Amino acid sequence: MINRRHIRVKVMQSVYAMLQSHNDDIIREEKFLKHSVLKMFDLYVLNIQLLVEVQKLAAKKMALSKKKILATAADLKPNTKFIDNKLINTIAESVSLEGYIELNNLRNWEENDEYVKIIFDELQQSDLYKKYLATEEDSSKIDKAFVLDFFREIIAPNEKLAEYYEDKMISWVDDIPFVNTWVVKTLSKQKATGLFVLGSLYKDKDDEDFVSQLFRKTVLKQAEYEQYVEDKTPNWESDRIAEIDMILIKMSITEFMNFPSIPTRVTINEYIEISKDYSTAKSSYFINGVLDKISKEFIANEKIVKIGRGLI
């Protein structure tokens, strides 16, 4: 499921896009933001479905080899360990997965089966695959460990697959690492005897509402929040402050004033970490300094009111 850190990143990107386009249609931009978050679930499902499609391709190739005129002993009696993999078979039988694919018409691997072949070829050539086929132990534990390694070592880092995803939807560029981690967590939690059920996009309604509220309140109060920043940075002209830094500070102020259940220090730390990935080398120090001044003033003036002990 999407976490608050990634929600903040998605909101930051939407605020930035809105400012760059000089578009003031909040409703339209909010719809795109929500669509971008929803499409993450497609990426999550496609990655999981890819495991099944590679297995199907292996089974198809195995069946064709048996029909060869000059079939070898290996062709006639192949190693079926991969196509018998218990975890992948459980995923293939998932009503949850099949239902989502049908409902959302996710035909990517039918229409772009060359990527399935790319992944299968890389798998076949890997020591991971050869070692797995040579393993005599037949257990759900071994099968699960192999699938996790298959995803981590071959699917997740594949550059051609990443390029394909990025071409399908630009917002997936930043979503891929997060979704890959999400897939690994889902596979890791799967029990040997249980049905495979897709994870949830949001942990709860609060997280879902957090997307819209953080975006709307940041955009609507931009001018006011920018004045707060200017008051705390008298030696800086606003146009000298990196645009991403300014957006992250404004989002932090939004959280200070509108989300009483989020501790102030958590907010500051979250945006410092995001700045390390998306802004300049010195941004984290600048953002920390500005937010520290603003938060102290807001606490003193009771503009920050948090619910619960230890939340300030």
Order of alpha helices (4+ residues) and beta strands (2+ residues): alpha-alpha-alpha-alpha-alpha-alpha-alpha-alpha-alpha-alpha-alpha-alpha-alpha-alpha-alpha-alpha
